[in-house]
C-alpha cells in the first residue's frame, strides 16, 4: 500500500467547498468523508474514501498549496468488489437514490418535472465550470434539458393536465 499522496489533478476551484464538490466527481465514482482523518478546513484539506468498492483502500485528498487546490490520491488500486449501497444500513442503491431524489425534486407535476430537469442540467454546467444563465433557450429552460415536445413526456403531461383540470371544472 502506498503511504504517500500523489498529485493527480489541479482544480480550478476558488474555495475548499468548490474543491470538495469537484473531488466527489473524481473518476466518476462515489466518495465519502474518510472518518479516521477527515481533513482540516483551516489548512485547506479534505480527505475522502472510495465508496464505490467494498473496503476500498483508495483515498482522495483535496489539498490547498499556495492558493491552488489539488486532488491527490493514496492507497494503490481500488478493491474489486463493487459496492451497491452508500452505507451498510442503506435501503436503496446508489441508482435508486438518484431516482428518488429526482422524483422529490420534480414533485410529480409538469412544471416540477421541467424544473427538476433544468436543475439537473444546471448542476452539471456548474460542475463543468460554466454559467447556467449563459446557456438559456429563447423559449425558456436550459440548453440540454429535456423539452416536453415529443414522445412519452408530452402524452403523459397532457393526460395529467386534462384529468387535473377537468376535476376542477375547467378545461384546456
N, C-alpha and C positions, 0 to 999 in steps of 0.2 A: 504494500500500500504506500502510495506517495505521501510524504509528510509535508511537502511544501506546496503552496498555492502557485499556480501557473497562470499568467495573464493570457486570456483568450480573446478579449474584445474590449474596445474603448467605446463608451456610450456617449451620446450627445445630450445626456441628462444635465439639467442645471441644479438639481437638488437630489437629496438622498431618496425622497419619496418617488420621484420620477425614475430614478435608477432601479429602485425595488420593483416597480411595475415592469420595466424592461427585463429585469433579471428573471421574473416569473414566467416570461415568454421564451426564455433561452432554450434552444434546441427543440422547441415545440413540446416540451414535457411539462409535467406538473411539479411544482416546487413548494415545499413547506418550510416554515421557520425552523432552523436547527435548534432543538431545545437545550442541548448541552452548552452551546455557545452562540446565542442569537445575534451577537454583534454589539456595537456601541454606537448609538446615534451621534453622540458628541464627537466621536472620532471619525464619523462618516463611513461606518462599515455596517454591513448586514450579512448574515450567513444563512443560507438555505440548504436543505437536503432534498435530494431527488425523491419525489413521492410517486413517480410513475412505475417504480420497481420495488418489489418486496425486499426489505432490509438492504437497500442500496447504500453503498459507502460513499457515493459521489456527493461532494459538497460544492456549492457555488457561493462565492463571496462577492459582494459589492464593496469596493474599496475606493476611497477618495484620496488621490495622490496629487497634491498641488492644484486642487480645484477641479480635477478631471476624474470622472467616475469610471472605473474599470471593472470588468467582470473577470473573476479569477476562479479556477476550478482546482479541486483537490480530491484524491481518493481513487484514482485509476478509472477502470471501466465500470459501467453500470452493471447491476446484477441481471440475471437472465429472466427471472420470473416477473411477469407483468402484474402490476397492482391495479385492480379494477376500482377500488374504493379509496376515498380520501383518508378515512380513518378506519380503525379496526371495528368501530361500532356504527359505521355509516350504513344506512338502509338503502341508499341509492348509489349507483355507479357514477363515474365522472360524466358520462354521456347523459344519464338520466337527470343529474343535477343541472346540466346545461339546458336541457329541455324544460325542466321545471322553472328555472329562472326566467327563461324566455316567456313561458306561459304567465308567470306572475307579472312580468313587465307589460305584457300585452293587455291583460285584463279581459280578454275574450270579445271585445267589441272591435269593429273595423278600424276606428281611429286609434285604439290602443294597440292593435296589431301593427298598424303602419308606424306608430311612434316607436314601438319596440324594435322594428326592423331598422328604422332610422337611427335609433340609439346604438344598435349593434354596429352599423357601418361607421357611425361617428367615433365609437371607441376604437375600431380598427384603424381609422385615419389618424387618431391621436397617437396610437402606438407606433405608427409609421412616421410620426413627427410632422404631420400635415394639419392644416387648419380646416376643420369641417365646414366652416362658414364659406370657404372659398370653393367648395365642391357642391353647391346647391343647384338644383334644376330650376328652370324658369317656372314650371308648373307646380313647384313645391317638392319638398323632400330632398334627399341627398343622392348624388350620382352613385350608383352601385347598390342602393337599397331597392328592394323589390317594389314593383308598382302593381296595383290591382287592375290590370288592363286585360289580361287574358288568362285562360286556364282555370284551375280549380278555385283560386282565390276569388276571382270575380263572381263565380257561381255561388260560392258559399256566402260571400258578403251580401249579395243581392237577396238571397234566400233569407238570411238572418235579418236584414233590414226590413224586408217586406213583412215577415212574421212579426217582428217587433212593432212596426208602425201600425199594422192592421189591428193588433191587440189594443193599441192606444186610441184607435178610432180615426187615424189619419192614414192616407195612402200616398205613394210616390206620384 
